[in-house]
């Protein structure tokens, strides 16, 4: 991320987050899906 740059997104507070919503959040956060899944294990 560029220094001083903020990225704002809304994360729904549901029991489940739809796959497309999650992928959109990850894209904004610049986190690869594979990296996210690896951290879940």
trRosetta pair geometry for C-beta under 8 A, 3 or more apart (Angstrom, degrees):
i j d omega theta_ij theta_ji phi_ij phi_ji
1 5 5.8 -147 173 70 94 107
1 7 7.2 -113 -127 -13 127 116
1 30 6.6 178 -67 31 83 145
2 5 4.1 59 71 -3 96 133
7 28 5.4 164 166 167 131 94
7 29 6.8 179 93 -92 144 47
9 24 7.7 169 -150 128 139 93
9 25 5.7 158 128 -122 153 75
9 28 4.9 114 -55 97 140 164
9 29 7.6 -85 16 -48 141 86
11 17 7.6 -40 -168 -104 81 141
11 25 6.2 63 -100 -117 91 142
12 17 5.9 150 61 -111 108 91
12 21 6.6 -13 10 169 122 154
14 17 6.1 139 62 -76 106 58
17 21 5.1 -120 176 87 93 121
17 22 4.9 112 115 -61 119 95
17 25 7.8 -22 168 2 148 141
18 21 4.5 88 62 6 86 107
18 22 7.0 -158 90 -7 43 86
19 22 5.7 -58 -148 37 32 111
19 23 6.2 30 157 -18 67 107
20 23 5.7 -53 -145 37 31 111
20 24 6.4 35 153 -22 64 105
21 24 5.7 -55 -152 34 31 114
21 25 6.5 32 151 -19 64 104
22 25 5.7 -54 -150 35 33 111
22 26 6.3 31 153 -16 66 106
23 26 5.6 -53 -146 39 33 112
23 27 6.2 39 152 -25 65 104
23 33 6.7 -13 -117 -85 87 115
24 27 5.6 -50 -147 32 31 114
24 28 6.6 30 155 -16 63 103
25 28 5.9 -55 -152 36 31 109
25 29 6.3 18 154 -8 65 112
26 29 5.7 -64 -144 47 31 105
26 31 4.7 -93 -157 71 82 93
26 32 7.4 34 165 180 120 3
26 33 6.1 87 130 -80 163 63
26 36 5.7 -67 -117 -43 131 149
27 30 7.4 26 179 -76 32 38
31 35 5.6 -126 -175 81 80 121
31 36 5.3 88 139 -59 119 101
32 35 4.3 91 61 3 89 105
32 36 7.0 -156 92 -6 46 85
33 36 5.7 -56 -151 36 33 113
33 37 6.3 29 155 -17 67 108
34 37 5.8 -55 -144 39 30 109
34 38 6.3 35 154 -24 63 106
35 38 5.8 -53 -149 32 29 115
35 39 6.7 28 153 -18 62 106
36 39 5.9 -60 -155 34 31 110
36 40 6.8 36 148 -27 64 103
37 40 5.5 -49 -154 23 37 118
37 41 7.4 42 152 -27 63 97
38 41 6.2 -51 -165 18 36 112
